[in-house]
Amino acid sequence: MTRWLGSVWVRGAITVAILAYLMRQVDAGAALGAMVRADPVALLVVAALVLLDRAVMIWRWLLLLRAQGSPITTGTAARIFLVSSFVGSFLPAGVGGDAARAYALGQRTAQRGAAVASVAVDRILGVVAIALMGALGVAVYARTHPDPQVQAVAVASAAAVFVGSGVAVWADRWIRWLPASWHDWTAVRLPLRIADSVAAYREQPRTLVAVFALSVLVQLLRILQAYGLGLGLNLAVPFSYYLVFMPVGLLMLLLPISVSGFGLPQVFMVWLLRPQGVPDELSLALSTLIVLSGLFGNLPGAWLYLRNR
């Protein structure tokens, strides 16, 4: 299954199939027209917010690297992060950039387990921050606009994230439940080594609190980006609702079944904006601009990659 999802052709086929289905339901020409007519001032503000969230993400990762005594310099870490984010655009969405970052850091430091652990903890806390923002969004929005369907999706997504994150953070303990004779097998030994590296962060609660706070800031910046794009499209959607549907859309972006995040997140965003009375073509325009803004954030990495080449 992993090999299939790692194939560009498989993910490309999935993305094309989802987009083809969406185009049959939505007027793509009207969506494109709405994107072209978007307020340029709003687009510039969102572009600045995108660059700011990239800077915060680099800072967040640096805290994790410093906590484990990594010899990497700040400039090199920033370069690895940016280039890996760009390269990850061509790999499975959500995990491609993480894999490229862990590989590049492991090559630089020869500490592959620690490299994977820093990226894993970074991702885990980021996903938990998304779930927290979603839960808060549902709580705030439900006071005035109860919607059972939207609440059910948001709550289920948050619950799944919290459970999965807990399993990942304490993986060193449940892997050791396996018989000791299995621990020498490669399929068990390598995950256990990485799990032990992740577990080391549990002994540094101050670092984890700081990284988690920055993760919440990153997710808030992304919600603000979506809100700004919505204003640029003249959508009459309250900010409190962005706190509900954006975390779900961000979680869909993390699933490694699409190319550069296109497809599945757009379907979910179109569906989640319908209760607000937003026409599907405007929902498609907004979701597409959100994905494109993420690709815009990868341009510094593209420049660094091409310069190095």
QUIKA-V327266 format. One record per run of one state. SS is the DSSP state (2 for helix, 1 for strand, 0 for the rest). FROM is the first residue (numbers start at 1). LEN is the number of residues. If there is no record, write none. Layout:
SS;FROM;LEN
SS;FROM;LEN
//
This chain:
0;1;1
2;2;5
0;7;1
2;8;18
0;26;2
2;28;9
0;37;3
2;40;28
0;68;6
2;74;17
0;91;1
1;92;1
0;93;3
2;96;14
0;110;2
2;112;31
0;143;5
2;148;22
0;170;1
2;171;5
0;176;4
2;180;5
0;185;1
2;186;18
0;204;1
2;205;28
0;233;6
2;239;16
0;255;4
1;259;1
0;260;4
2;264;13
0;277;3
2;280;17
0;297;2
2;299;10
0;309;1
//
